[in-house]
């Protein structure tokens, strides 16, 4: 890994292989199609794009799709996937708290799926939202999605995800464990890879800010975003703090 890479990069290739991307994108596509059509989006940025699967999907719709991530190895994986998929898209290494430094031209829509709590603090999340706001055109669309931390019990270790499959011909198990203490949530991703009959562990640790729905909505408002809608999944279903798996907020930048 390079110095700019994070510990999570060690497990990212496994996680990406064990996601059923065809099924996931089929489930999420109608949500994004409706959202983008509401603003006539032709130019879209996915910040914290990971390996770029959403970006390549949007490109297939004829959108000028761009992806960014602060992990060089994730961006390289995204570029590799795009080449294999024959998608003419752009990926850049960029911190989502400083997007205008990389993208001086505005976007019709910006999305951030999953990554926002990785900013690690309220100030970091505010910086990221302000950065996303600044690269949107007037009346542009922002979609942010993260885990609904209201469903994570305090102080207990929670198994948030378990996947199994084969990577490179080897049997692999991937577990994601959460432990929330007040407003901070420790995340451990554990990969168990079977080689020569023995299980070899690979683990990555991160700490995220367990952002609350009202808190996040207030941050969007403070950044100059309005007409905010809350959803609990990509169906989209109304947000239920006690049961929704996700918190999804859709907002618009003010018109000039």
Backbone as CSV, one residue per row, in Angstrom:
resi,resn,N_x,N_y,N_z,CA_x,CA_y,CA_z,C_x,C_y,C_z
1,UNK,0.836,-1.197,0.000,0.000,0.000,0.000,0.871,1.247,0.000
2,UNK,0.390,2.302,-0.603,1.065,3.570,-0.551,0.741,4.253,0.763
3,UNK,1.508,5.332,1.065,1.254,6.047,2.318,-0.140,6.650,2.351
4,UNK,-0.706,6.919,1.161,-2.035,7.538,1.114,-3.146,6.525,1.298
5,UNK,-2.815,5.230,1.205,-3.839,4.216,1.350,-4.234,4.064,2.808
6,UNK,-5.429,3.547,3.038,-5.913,3.317,4.389,-5.865,1.827,4.682
7,UNK,-5.961,1.425,5.969,-5.934,0.001,6.295,-7.037,-0.789,5.593
8,UNK,-8.163,-0.142,5.310,-9.284,-0.857,4.695,-8.945,-1.368,3.303
9,UNK,-7.886,-0.795,2.675,-7.508,-1.227,1.332,-7.063,-2.686,1.306
10,UNK,-6.583,-3.211,2.436,-6.136,-4.601,2.484,-7.277,-5.575,2.247
11,UNK,-8.501,-5.194,2.647,-9.639,-6.091,2.512,-10.557,-5.717,1.354
12,UNK,-10.339,-4.545,0.744,-11.231,-4.069,-0.311,-11.369,-5.050,-1.482
13,UNK,-10.283,-5.662,-1.984,-10.456,-6.592,-3.105,-11.370,-7.771,-2.776
14,UNK,-11.284,-8.267,-1.559,-12.157,-9.365,-1.142,-13.609,-8.893,-1.075
15,UNK,-13.814,-7.742,-0.448,-15.160,-7.215,-0.294,-15.812,-6.984,-1.653
16,UNK,-15.046,-6.463,-2.586,-15.588,-6.178,-3.907,-15.978,-7.462,-4.640
17,UNK,-15.158,-8.505,-4.518,-15.460,-9.768,-5.184,-16.680,-10.466,-4.574
18,UNK,-16.925,-10.240,-3.290,-17.994,-10.963,-2.613,-19.335,-10.231,-2.645
19,UNK,-19.374,-9.056,-3.249,-20.637,-8.339,-3.447,-21.260,-8.798,-4.763
20,UNK,-22.546,-9.091,-4.729,-23.278,-9.399,-5.964,-23.640,-8.064,-6.612
21,UNK,-22.714,-7.520,-7.387,-22.904,-6.179,-7.926,-24.056,-6.094,-8.910
22,UNK,-24.250,-7.134,-9.704,-25.372,-7.097,-10.651,-26.693,-6.935,-9.913
23,UNK,-26.867,-7.704,-8.856,-28.105,-7.638,-8.084,-28.232,-6.304,-7.357
24,UNK,-27.122,-5.841,-6.776,-27.182,-4.572,-6.047,-27.532,-3.410,-6.979
25,UNK,-26.858,-3.336,-8.107,-27.109,-2.219,-9.023,-28.505,-2.296,-9.627
26,UNK,-28.996,-3.492,-9.876,-30.361,-3.636,-10.385,-31.367,-3.095,-9.376
27,UNK,-31.091,-3.311,-8.086,-31.994,-2.842,-7.027,-31.923,-1.327,-6.860
28,UNK,-30.748,-0.743,-7.007,-30.564,0.681,-6.742,-30.802,1.563,-7.966
29,UNK,-30.694,0.986,-9.167,-30.748,1.785,-10.388,-32.007,2.640,-10.513
30,UNK,-33.220,2.110,-10.266,-34.408,2.956,-10.438,-34.390,4.199,-9.555
31,UNK,-33.863,4.082,-8.349,-33.781,5.235,-7.441,-32.938,6.338,-8.071
32,UNK,-31.758,5.981,-8.556,-30.873,6.986,-9.128,-31.406,7.521,-10.458
33,UNK,-32.062,6.680,-11.225,-32.649,7.170,-12.480,-33.699,8.243,-12.212
34,UNK,-34.560,7.995,-11.211,-35.570,8.999,-10.865,-34.923,10.269,-10.327
35,UNK,-33.929,10.094,-9.466,-33.273,11.254,-8.861,-32.594,12.111,-9.929
36,UNK,-31.851,11.487,-10.824,-31.131,12.244,-11.849,-32.081,12.902,-12.842
37,UNK,-33.155,12.190,-13.195,-34.098,12.768,-14.160,-34.810,13.985,-13.576
38,UNK,-34.923,14.055,-12.236,-35.615,15.181,-11.609,-34.877,16.504,-11.817
39,UNK,-33.582,16.427,-12.126,-32.804,17.645,-12.384,-32.182,17.633,-13.782
40,UNK,-32.592,16.659,-14.592,-32.025,16.554,-15.942,-30.518,16.380,-15.919
41,UNK,-30.032,15.545,-15.011,-28.590,15.409,-14.798,-27.892,14.783,-16.004
42,UNK,-26.879,15.471,-16.496,-26.022,14.970,-17.561,-24.589,14.750,-17.080
43,UNK,-24.237,15.370,-15.981,-22.868,15.281,-15.442,-22.977,14.972,-13.952
44,UNK,-22.419,13.807,-13.551,-22.620,13.294,-12.194,-21.280,12.896,-11.589
45,UNK,-21.097,13.241,-10.312,-19.908,12.829,-9.554,-20.314,11.863,-8.454
46,UNK,-19.597,10.738,-8.381,-19.709,9.819,-7.250,-18.436,9.979,-6.433
47,UNK,-18.540,10.668,-5.292,-17.357,10.835,-4.442,-17.354,9.715,-3.403
48,UNK,-16.151,9.287,-2.996,-15.998,8.052,-2.220,-16.553,6.886,-3.030
49,UNK,-16.118,6.799,-4.293,-16.715,5.863,-5.258,-16.233,4.442,-5.114
50,UNK,-15.207,4.185,-4.276,-14.704,2.825,-4.170,-14.194,2.322,-5.505
51,UNK,-14.658,1.151,-5.900,-14.183,0.555,-7.148,-15.013,0.961,-8.368
52,UNK,-15.875,1.965,-8.211,-16.459,2.631,-9.366,-17.615,1.949,-10.054
53,UNK,-18.289,1.035,-9.392,-19.375,0.303,-10.064,-20.551,1.214,-10.411
54,UNK,-20.915,2.124,-9.502,-22.012,3.043,-9.811,-21.641,3.963,-10.975
55,UNK,-20.398,4.416,-11.000,-19.960,5.319,-12.063,-20.114,4.651,-13.427
56,UNK,-19.698,3.400,-13.527,-19.815,2.676,-14.800,-21.283,2.455,-15.173
57,UNK,-22.135,2.220,-14.173,-23.568,2.083,-14.437,-24.119,3.383,-15.021
58,UNK,-23.790,4.506,-14.394,-24.307,5.791,-14.864,-23.824,6.088,-16.279
59,UNK,-22.588,5.706,-16.578,-22.053,5.928,-17.928,-22.853,5.154,-18.966
60,UNK,-23.331,3.965,-18.596,-24.139,3.175,-19.539,-25.458,3.862,-19.857
61,UNK,-25.894,4.763,-18.984,-27.123,5.524,-19.235,-26.872,6.757,-20.100
62,UNK,-25.622,6.963,-20.510,-25.302,8.120,-21.329,-24.919,9.351,-20.527
63,UNK,-24.692,9.171,-19.223,-24.309,10.280,-18.350,-22.793,10.459,-18.390
64,UNK,-22.342,11.696,-18.326,-20.922,12.002,-18.155,-20.601,11.761,-16.685
65,UNK,-20.148,10.549,-16.376,-19.984,10.102,-14.993,-18.519,10.163,-14.582
66,UNK,-18.293,10.683,-13.382,-16.952,10.860,-12.834,-16.939,10.265,-11.433
67,UNK,-15.831,9.632,-11.063,-15.700,9.084,-9.722,-14.460,9.596,-9.032
68,UNK,-14.538,9.727,-7.694,-13.369,10.119,-6.909,-13.332,9.324,-5.622
69,UNK,-12.131,9.104,-5.131,-11.930,8.427,-3.856,-10.575,8.859,-3.322
70,UNK,-10.421,8.874,-1.994,-9.128,9.283,-1.458,-8.137,8.127,-1.372
71,UNK,-8.556,6.935,-1.785,-7.686,5.769,-1.792,-7.115,5.545,-3.195
72,UNK,-5.808,5.688,-3.394,-5.231,5.435,-4.711,-5.478,4.008,-5.219
73,UNK,-5.450,3.031,-4.314,-5.659,1.657,-4.768,-7.103,1.430,-5.201
74,UNK,-8.070,2.087,-4.536,-9.463,1.974,-4.966,-9.653,2.617,-6.332
75,UNK,-9.030,3.770,-6.554,-9.149,4.443,-7.850,-8.519,3.600,-8.952
76,UNK,-7.389,2.981,-8.670,-6.773,2.117,-9.679,-7.677,0.923,-9.985
77,UNK,-8.304,0.342,-8.957,-9.239,-0.762,-9.184,-10.439,-0.291,-9.997
78,UNK,-10.913,0.932,-9.736,-12.036,1.484,-10.495,-11.666,1.666,-11.960
79,UNK,-10.485,2.187,-12.203,-10.032,2.376,-13.589,-9.899,1.029,-14.303
80,UNK,-9.407,0.033,-13.587,-9.263,-1.299,-14.177,-10.634,-1.887,-14.519
81,UNK,-11.578,-1.743,-13.601,-12.927,-2.249,-13.860,-13.556,-1.537,-15.051
82,UNK,-13.354,-0.217,-15.137,-13.928,0.542,-16.247,-13.347,0.090,-17.583
83,UNK,-12.045,-0.169,-17.607,-11.429,-0.675,-18.847,-12.037,-2.012,-19.238
84,UNK,-12.206,-2.894,-18.267,-12.776,-4.218,-18.549,-14.221,-4.109,-19.019
85,UNK,-14.946,-3.111,-18.486,-16.348,-2.928,-18.853,-16.511,-2.093,-20.118
86,UNK,-15.419,-1.541,-20.621,-15.498,-0.693,-21.807,-16.190,0.621,-21.550
87,UNK,-16.086,1.124,-20.309,-16.766,2.369,-19.936,-15.783,3.536,-20.023
88,UNK,-16.168,4.568,-20.756,-15.329,5.766,-20.892,-15.663,6.726,-19.756
89,UNK,-15.029,6.531,-18.623,-15.296,7.348,-17.439,-13.975,7.830,-16.847
90,UNK,-14.080,8.834,-15.995,-12.906,9.447,-15.362,-12.926,9.169,-13.876
91,UNK,-11.775,8.768,-13.346,-11.621,8.583,-11.908,-10.420,9.384,-11.428
92,UNK,-10.570,10.027,-10.274,-9.504,10.833,-9.710,-9.342,10.526,-8.225
93,UNK,-8.105,10.595,-7.750,-7.844,10.516,-6.316,-8.144,11.888,-5.728
94,UNK,-9.120,11.951,-4.833,-9.523,13.236,-4.256,-10.212,13.005,-2.917
95,UNK,-9.883,13.821,-1.958,-10.537,13.840,-0.648,-11.901,14.508,-0.810
96,UNK,-12.968,13.863,-0.335,-14.294,14.459,-0.545,-14.523,15.725,0.277
97,UNK,-13.562,16.075,1.132,-13.641,17.348,1.853,-13.035,18.508,1.054
98,UNK,-12.386,18.176,-0.073,-11.711,19.207,-0.872,-11.946,18.985,-2.369
99,UNK,-13.163,18.701,-2.735,-13.486,18.390,-4.126,-13.217,19.543,-5.098
100,UNK,-13.477,20.814,-4.729,-13.243,21.888,-5.703,-11.798,21.997,-6.176
101,UNK,-10.856,21.475,-5.389,-9.454,21.511,-5.811,-9.217,20.626,-7.032
102,UNK,-10.026,19.582,-7.182,-9.864,18.643,-8.297,-10.880,18.880,-9.393
103,UNK,-12.063,19.384,-9.032,-13.161,19.518,-9.987,-13.653,20.967,-10.030
104,UNK,-13.050,21.793,-10.878,-13.483,23.198,-10.948,-14.807,23.397,-11.680
105,UNK,-15.194,22.434,-12.527,-16.438,22.553,-13.277,-17.583,21.911,-12.489
106,UNK,-18.765,22.533,-12.453,-19.859,22.027,-11.618,-20.516,20.771,-12.183
107,UNK,-21.140,20.034,-11.288,-21.890,18.827,-11.636,-23.381,19.083,-11.454
108,UNK,-24.186,18.345,-12.210,-25.639,18.406,-12.040,-26.079,17.630,-10.801
109,UNK,-25.322,16.596,-10.449,-25.654,15.772,-9.285,-24.373,15.217,-8.689
110,UNK,-24.370,15.068,-7.379,-23.271,14.444,-6.646,-23.879,13.389,-5.735
111,UNK,-23.256,12.213,-5.675,-23.708,11.177,-4.750,-22.543,10.754,-3.858
112,UNK,-22.882,10.299,-2.657,-21.901,9.734,-1.734,-22.584,8.587,-1.013
113,UNK,-22.267,7.369,-1.381,-22.940,6.200,-0.810,-22.008,5.494,0.174
114,UNK,-22.361,5.565,1.439,-21.653,4.809,2.462,-20.474,5.502,3.108
115,UNK,-19.804,6.392,2.399,-18.523,6.882,2.880,-18.543,8.062,3.821
116,UNK,-19.648,8.785,3.917,-19.650,10.049,4.654,-19.225,9.910,6.118
117,UNK,-19.680,8.887,6.874,-19.249,8.774,8.274,-17.742,8.586,8.434
118,UNK,-17.049,8.165,7.365,-15.602,7.993,7.434,-14.870,9.313,7.623
119,UNK,-15.574,10.442,7.445,-14.963,11.733,7.762,-14.572,11.797,9.234
120,UNK,-15.200,10.962,10.081,-14.719,10.718,11.430,-15.156,11.648,12.528
121,UNK,-15.778,12.778,12.177,-16.191,13.746,13.186,-17.255,14.647,12.586
122,UNK,-18.012,15.354,13.418,-18.983,16.301,12.858,-18.330,17.344,11.956
123,UNK,-17.169,17.870,12.377,-16.503,18.868,11.547,-16.083,18.287,10.200
124,UNK,-15.588,17.052,10.218,-15.192,16.414,8.964,-16.367,16.205,8.030
125,UNK,-17.514,15.799,8.594,-18.710,15.605,7.768,-19.196,16.938,7.222
126,UNK,-19.160,17.982,8.054,-19.563,19.308,7.570,-18.666,19.762,6.413
127,UNK,-17.367,19.536,6.549,-16.443,19.892,5.468,-16.794,19.152,4.183
128,UNK,-17.088,17.858,4.312,-17.408,17.052,3.132,-18.686,17.547,2.467
129,UNK,-19.705,17.836,3.255,-20.963,18.311,2.688,-20.780,19.665,2.014
130,UNK,-20.028,20.568,2.658,-19.766,21.868,2.047,-19.009,21.709,0.735
131,UNK,-18.081,20.772,0.691,-17.312,20.507,-0.529,-18.218,19.994,-1.643
132,UNK,-19.120,19.078,-1.310,-20.061,18.557,-2.304,-20.978,19.666,-2.805
133,UNK,-21.443,20.491,-1.873,-22.281,21.638,-2.249,-21.558,22.537,-3.243
134,UNK,-20.262,22.779,-3.006,-19.516,23.729,-3.825,-19.275,23.247,-5.248
135,UNK,-19.322,21.915,-5.478,-19.118,21.428,-6.855,-20.440,21.145,-7.563
136,UNK,-21.559,21.495,-6.927,-22.868,21.365,-7.558,-23.240,22.655,-8.277
137,UNK,-23.921,22.533,-9.377,-24.491,23.716,-10.023,-25.692,24.193,-9.218
138,UNK,-26.110,25.446,-9.394,-27.343,25.897,-8.727,-28.519,24.980,-9.073
139,UNK,-29.287,24.622,-8.084,-30.423,23.704,-8.202,-29.977,22.274,-8.490
140,UNK,-28.679,21.994,-8.287,-28.179,20.631,-8.463,-28.608,19.719,-7.330
141,UNK,-28.415,18.425,-7.521,-28.935,17.384,-6.630,-27.804,16.723,-5.850
142,UNK,-28.014,16.523,-4.554,-27.091,15.760,-3.725,-27.820,14.559,-3.144
143,UNK,-27.199,13.375,-3.236,-27.714,12.160,-2.607,-26.625,11.625,-1.686
144,UNK,-26.927,11.526,-0.387,-25.990,10.925,0.556,-26.675,9.746,1.237
145,UNK,-25.931,8.663,1.367,-26.454,7.454,2.001,-25.438,6.954,3.013
146,UNK,-25.917,6.516,4.161,-25.044,5.892,5.145,-25.854,4.902,5.973
147,UNK,-25.173,4.146,6.780,-25.834,3.234,7.710,-26.727,4.026,8.657
148,UNK,-27.890,3.472,8.962,-28.741,4.049,10.003,-28.192,3.609,11.354
149,UNK,-27.376,4.470,11.954,-26.719,4.123,13.210,-27.688,4.034,14.377
150,UNK,-28.933,4.493,14.194,-29.921,4.368,15.266,-30.251,2.897,15.547
151,UNK,-29.985,2.015,14.592,-30.280,0.595,14.782,-29.110,-0.173,15.405
152,UNK,-27.989,0.507,15.645,-26.813,-0.150,16.223,-26.852,0.043,17.747
153,UNK,-26.996,-1.029,18.521,-27.094,-0.886,19.975,-25.782,-0.391,20.582
154,UNK,-25.911,0.330,21.671,-24.758,0.926,22.343,-23.907,-0.136,23.026
155,UNK,-22.590,-0.104,22.758,-21.623,-0.885,23.520,-21.476,-2.341,23.136
156,UNK,-22.383,-2.883,22.329,-22.319,-4.293,21.950,-21.604,-4.461,20.617
157,UNK,-20.920,-5.589,20.453,-20.336,-5.933,19.160,-21.434,-6.532,18.305
158,UNK,-21.658,-5.936,17.148,-22.759,-6.337,16.267,-22.186,-6.850,14.948
159,UNK,-22.659,-8.017,14.530,-22.302,-8.531,13.211,-23.181,-7.839,12.180
160,UNK,-22.566,-6.981,11.384,-23.328,-6.191,10.415,-23.368,-6.827,9.037
161,UNK,-22.445,-7.705,8.746,-22.448,-8.346,7.431,-21.603,-9.600,7.449
162,UNK,-22.051,-10.625,6.720,-21.311,-11.873,6.580,-21.447,-12.342,5.135
163,UNK,-20.319,-12.510,4.475,-20.331,-12.974,3.089,-19.343,-14.110,2.940
164,UNK,-19.630,-14.983,2.009,-18.725,-16.096,1.729,-18.672,-16.335,0.231
165,UNK,-17.572,-16.920,-0.205,-17.424,-17.211,-1.627,-16.004,-17.599,-1.935
166,UNK,-15.646,-17.515,-3.208,-14.301,-17.832,-3.650,-13.660,-16.606,-4.275
167,UNK,-12.405,-16.384,-3.922,-11.607,-15.318,-4.527,-10.279,-15.931,-4.930
168,UNK,-9.988,-15.897,-6.214,-8.748,-16.498,-6.698,-8.667,-17.985,-6.456
169,UNK,-9.836,-18.656,-6.473,-9.873,-20.098,-6.262,-9.782,-20.518,-4.812
170,UNK,-9.764,-19.560,-3.894,-9.671,-19.883,-2.462,-10.971,-19.532,-1.756
171,UNK,-11.320,-20.345,-0.771,-12.522,-20.101,0.014,-12.296,-18.909,0.933
172,UNK,-13.273,-17.999,0.966,-13.112,-16.770,1.733,-14.385,-16.482,2.525
173,UNK,-14.223,-16.052,3.762,-15.306,-15.524,4.586,-14.979,-14.061,4.908
174,UNK,-15.978,-13.211,4.862,-15.786,-11.801,5.211,-16.840,-11.405,6.235
175,UNK,-16.395,-10.841,7.343,-17.292,-10.401,8.407,-17.054,-8.922,8.670
176,UNK,-18.132,-8.199,8.947,-18.043,-6.796,9.329,-18.668,-6.647,10.708
177,UNK,-17.892,-6.151,11.655,-18.319,-6.031,13.043,-18.337,-4.556,13.446
178,UNK,-19.381,-4.157,14.161,-19.535,-2.784,14.627,-19.613,-2.747,16.142
179,UNK,-19.064,-1.681,16.729,-19.227,-1.436,18.164,-19.337,0.069,18.361
180,UNK,-20.515,0.527,18.734,-20.776,1.957,18.890,-20.670,2.357,20.358
181,UNK,-19.828,3.343,20.619,-19.699,3.928,21.954,-20.038,5.407,21.818
182,UNK,-21.198,5.775,22.370,-21.729,7.134,22.221,-21.846,7.471,20.736
183,UNK,-21.049,8.419,20.257,-21.207,8.848,18.869,-20.134,8.288,17.952
184,UNK,-19.231,7.502,18.483,-18.181,6.914,17.645,-18.446,5.425,17.473
185,UNK,-18.166,4.948,16.280,-18.436,3.541,15.979,-17.169,2.911,15.405
186,UNK,-16.655,1.916,16.118,-15.508,1.166,15.619,-15.996,0.123,14.618
187,UNK,-15.300,0.041,13.499,-15.660,-0.896,12.436,-14.467,-1.815,12.192
188,UNK,-14.681,-3.111,12.331,-13.645,-4.082,12.004,-14.139,-4.946,10.844
189,UNK,-13.363,-4.994,9.800,-13.644,-5.895,8.691,-12.628,-7.026,8.758
190,UNK,-13.120,-8.253,8.880,-12.261,-9.426,9.034,-12.458,-10.356,7.842
191,UNK,-11.357,-10.671,7.182,-11.369,-11.632,6.081,-10.655,-12.895,6.542
192,UNK,-11.289,-14.032,6.344,-10.668,-15.330,6.596,-10.502,-16.044,5.260
193,UNK,-9.272,-16.306,4.891,-8.969,-16.932,3.605,-8.346,-18.303,3.851
194,UNK,-8.927,-19.329,3.209,-8.461,-20.693,3.439,-7.371,-21.046,2.439
195,UNK,-6.195,-21.352,2.978,-5.065,-21.745,2.149,-4.431,-22.996,2.745
196,UNK,-4.300,-24.037,1.922,-3.706,-25.311,2.362,-4.376,-25.833,3.626
197,UNK,-5.703,-25.688,3.669,-6.464,-26.211,4.791,-6.456,-25.350,6.033
198,UNK,-5.738,-24.241,5.999,-5.658,-23.357,7.155,-6.317,-22.015,6.833
199,UNK,-6.963,-21.435,7.859,-7.599,-20.134,7.694,-6.627,-19.025,8.082
200,UNK,-6.394,-18.117,7.142,-5.501,-16.981,7.378,-6.332,-15.718,7.545
201,UNK,-6.173,-15.003,8.667,-6.975,-13.790,8.874,-6.302,-12.534,8.298
202,UNK,-7.122,-11.668,7.751,-6.705,-10.318,7.346,-7.748,-9.380,7.931
203,UNK,-7.302,-8.373,8.664,-8.287,-7.491,9.281,-7.949,-6.027,9.046
204,UNK,-8.994,-5.219,9.063,-8.848,-3.773,8.900,-9.759,-3.088,9.905
205,UNK,-9.283,-1.992,10.454,-10.040,-1.259,11.474,-10.238,0.184,11.034
206,UNK,-11.384,0.715,11.360,-11.656,2.118,11.104,-12.600,2.616,12.181
207,UNK,-12.656,3.927,12.334,-13.602,4.528,13.276,-14.395,5.593,12.541
208,UNK,-15.706,5.513,12.656,-16.575,6.444,11.942,-17.434,7.209,12.942
209,UNK,-17.994,8.307,12.475,-18.902,9.087,13.304,-20.321,8.588,13.082
210,UNK,-20.977,8.185,14.169,-22.334,7.640,14.093,-23.333,8.790,13.954
211,UNK,-23.389,9.342,12.764,-24.188,10.543,12.526,-25.677,10.222,12.649
212,UNK,-26.403,11.142,13.283,-27.836,10.960,13.485,-28.626,11.643,12.369
213,UNK,-29.847,11.185,12.115,-30.633,11.752,11.008,-30.832,13.258,11.097
214,UNK,-31.286,13.757,12.267,-31.513,15.193,12.402,-30.208,15.975,12.297
215,UNK,-29.141,15.392,12.823,-27.827,16.030,12.759,-27.382,16.181,11.298
216,UNK,-27.513,15.109,10.522,-27.086,15.160,9.124,-27.951,16.119,8.318
217,UNK,-29.251,16.090,8.568,-30.129,17.007,7.845,-29.785,18.456,8.184
218,UNK,-29.454,18.727,9.444,-29.058,20.071,9.830,-27.784,20.516,9.134
219,UNK,-26.852,19.592,8.952,-25.611,19.918,8.254,-25.879,20.275,6.788
220,UNK,-26.799,19.540,6.165,-27.149,19.855,4.781,-27.769,21.245,4.687
221,UNK,-28.660,21.537,5.612,-29.316,22.849,5.617,-28.292,23.966,5.815
222,UNK,-27.376,23.771,6.763,-26.358,24.781,7.043,-25.458,25.023,5.832
223,UNK,-25.274,24.001,5.000,-24.410,24.128,3.825,-25.109,24.817,2.659
224,UNK,-26.417,25.071,2.798,-27.140,25.732,1.720,-27.942,24.796,0.849
225,UNK,-28.236,23.602,1.375,-29.031,22.617,0.649,-30.439,22.567,1.245
226,UNK,-31.435,22.405,0.407,-32.815,22.399,0.866,-33.644,21.346,0.160
227,UNK,-34.971,21.447,0.350,-35.918,20.480,-0.211,-35.470,19.053,0.098
228,UNK,-35.135,18.815,1.360,-34.525,17.554,1.779,-35.589,16.478,1.971
229,UNK,-35.320,15.308,1.417,-36.187,14.142,1.580,-35.400,13.025,2.244
230,UNK,-36.065,12.305,3.164,-35.434,11.183,3.865,-36.035,9.865,3.391
231,UNK,-35.163,8.873,3.205,-35.611,7.521,2.867,-34.829,6.520,3.710
232,UNK,-35.406,5.313,3.833,-34.760,4.266,4.609,-34.104,3.193,3.778
233,UNK,-34.326,3.249,2.462,-33.697,2.300,1.545,-33.898,2.842,0.136
234,UNK,-33.498,2.044,-0.863,-33.576,2.498,-2.258,-34.908,2.154,-2.927
235,UNK,-35.882,1.655,-2.171,-37.156,1.275,-2.789,-37.878,2.436,-3.500
236,UNK,-38.033,3.627,-2.936,-37.582,4.035,-1.599,-38.719,3.945,-0.583
237,UNK,-38.377,3.520,0.633,-39.337,3.460,1.730,-39.130,4.650,2.653
238,UNK,-40.188,5.089,3.356,-40.007,6.168,4.341,-38.994,5.757,5.394
239,UNK,-38.253,6.727,5.889,-37.236,6.444,6.898,-37.881,6.132,8.241
240,UNK,-37.481,5.015,8.843,-37.929,4.604,10.169,-36.690,4.463,11.050
241,UNK,-36.482,5.356,12.028,-35.264,5.300,12.839,-35.016,3.943,13.490
242,UNK,-36.083,3.245,13.836,-35.927,1.990,14.569,-35.696,0.786,13.671
243,UNK,-35.941,0.912,12.371,-35.908,-0.276,11.521,-35.192,-0.105,10.187
244,UNK,-35.114,1.089,9.654,-34.531,1.272,8.320,-33.055,0.894,8.317
245,UNK,-32.609,0.134,7.322,-31.190,-0.229,7.268,-30.289,0.939,6.916
246,UNK,-30.814,1.873,6.148,-30.021,3.002,5.676,-30.699,4.315,6.023
247,UNK,-29.891,5.358,5.993,-30.382,6.729,6.001,-29.967,7.341,4.671
248,UNK,-30.943,7.699,3.844,-30.673,8.311,2.542,-31.330,9.682,2.530
249,UNK,-30.530,10.703,2.267,-31.045,12.059,2.161,-30.825,12.564,0.739
250,UNK,-31.867,13.121,0.172,-31.814,13.732,-1.162,-32.095,15.217,-0.981
251,UNK,-31.221,16.059,-1.506,-31.344,17.494,-1.283,-30.985,18.253,-2.551
252,UNK,-31.387,19.499,-2.599,-31.110,20.367,-3.750,-30.345,21.605,-3.290
253,UNK,-29.386,22.022,-4.100,-28.692,23.277,-3.860,-29.607,24.432,-4.215
254,UNK,-29.487,25.509,-3.463,-30.336,26.667,-3.715,-30.088,27.236,-5.114
255,UNK,-31.137,27.747,-5.723,-30.998,28.433,-7.000,-30.350,29.794,-6.774
256,UNK,-29.580,30.242,-7.751,-28.984,31.579,-7.646,-29.945,32.623,-8.187
